[in-house]
Amino acid sequence: MISVAEGAVVKICLMMNGVGGVIGVNVSYSITGDADDYSGLASSGNIIITTDLSCITINITNDSVIENNESISVRFELVTGATLSPTTNDTIVINIMDNTTVSVSVDSSVTVYDNSSSVELCATLSNDNITFDGVSPTLSATPGGNATL
């Protein structure tokens, strides 16, 4: 789950692990939630892995309405050319907060792998409106580790 302020930009990346340069993995996704809450991405589509890191970007709408916290979910579904695992943890939930002082947590990960490589799903965010004690956060994570600010 990721909590972001209205107006945030959420970037979700599929990262190749293992042998570099593996191309041709195709991952389909779908987004559930109010289409007015986001832009920049169709409600469903495909991510084609063309490099070691392929990303999609979702722009969260700032509707200027106070206390109408909402959420959208991005689910990764069919994979061509690899295997999605674990299939029980294939969704990232994005909570949209009105307050610009928000907490960020990442507890979802998806690994896509075949015999020689894997793809790890990670999430990053960037928004000048998000601050922690006046400091903009930097989210970093290591494969198999915890995300830290």
N, C-alpha and C positions, 0 to 999 in steps of 0.2 A: 504494500500500500504506500502511496505517496500522497502527502498533503501539500497543496500549493495554493497560493493566493490567486484570485481572479486576475487575469492579464498575464499569467505565467506562460512560459514556453516549456513544454515537456518533451524531451528527446529520448526515445527508446531505441536502443541499439542491439543488434544481433552481432555478437563478436565471435569470430572464428578462433577457436583454440585448437592446438595440434598443428598439423601440417598447414603451412601458409599457402595462400594462393588457390585454395580449393574453391571452385566457382560452379554455380549451377544449382545450388540449394535454393528452393523456392518455398517461402513460408507464407501462408495465408493468415489474415487477421480479420477481426470484426470488432467494432466499437458499439457498446450499448450505452444508452443514456440519452439525454436530450440533445439533439443535434444543434440547438442554439447555444450550447455550453462550450463548443469547440469549433475550430476551423482549421484549414490547412491540410486536412486529410479526409479522404472519403470514409464512409461508415464501414466499408470493407474493401479489401484489396489484397495485394501480394507484396512481399518484400523479396526481391531477388538478390541473393548474396553475390555481389560482383567483386568485392574486395574482402580483406580480412575483417572489415567493420562496415556494416550497413545499418543505417538508421532511418527512423521515421520521426517526424516532428509534429506535435499537436499544439496548437495555440489555444489557450484557455480564454474564453470570452470574459470580459469585464462588463457585467450587466448593470453595475452601480446600484444594485438592489441589496439592501442590508439584510443580513440574517436569513438568507435563502440558500444555505450551504447545500451543495449538490455533489454528485459524483458521476464519473463515467468509468467504464471498464473496457480495457483493451485485452482481447483474448486471442491467443495464437492457436491456430487450428491445424490444418493439414500441412504437411511438409513433403515436398518432392525432392528426392535426392539425399535424404537423411532421415533421422528419426527424432521426433520430439519427445523429450523426457525431462522431468517426469510429467506425465499427462495430467496429473491431479493438481499441478501448480503452474498452470499455463496462462494465468490472467493477472494483469496489473490493474489495481483499482486506484483511480486518481480522485482523491477528495478535494473538492474546490471550496476554499475557505474565503469568507469575506474579509477577515482580519488579515492584515499584511504581516503580522508577527505569527508565523505558523511553525509547526514542528514538521520535520521531514523524517520519514522512516521508510526503509526499503526492506520488505520481507518476502518478496516474490522473485523467483528466478526460474528461468527456463533454459534447459540445455538441449541443443539440437546436435546430434552427432551421427556419424557413420563410422566405418571401420577405421578411418585414419584421422578424423578431425571432429571437433565439436564446436557448437555455436552457443555462446552464453548470452542470455538476455540480461541487460542491465538498464538502469534508468538514470538519467541525469536531468537536472533542471537549471534554468537560468532565468532570472528576473530581478531587475533592479528594485522592485517593490518588496522583495523578501529580505528581511534582515533579522539578525539575531543580535540583540544588544547593539544595534547600529552597524553591524558588520554583515556584509553579504556572505552567504555560505559557499563553501566549496565542498562538493560531495565526491568522495573518492571511495573506491572499493577494489579489492583484489579477488580474483577468482577463488571461490571456496571460502572467502573470508567475510568479514562484516563491513558494511558501508559505514563510513565515518565522516563527520563534518570537521 
